[in-house]
Amino acid sequence: MLLLDRTTFHTSKIFEQKKDSAPYKNVSVFEKQEAFAYLQSVAFNYPLHQAPKMDKTVFSTRKLNG
């Protein structure tokens, strides 16, 4: 998995962001997905590869009588 340095993050303008994305230019799609999954697990505080599931019972349909 790609090593991520959390100490280098900073807010920037849109034109400065190209420098930050340079290390990911030659990375495979799978490695980008792994990095994204890791960052989401850290941001939303859940174990890696065990994302919370949406409760879809609220959206279930029932056949009405009549």
Secondary structure, 3 states (H helix, E strand, C coil): CCCCCHHHCCCCCCCCHHHHHHHHCCCCHHHHHHHHHHHHHHHHCCCCCCCCCCCHHHHCCCCCCC
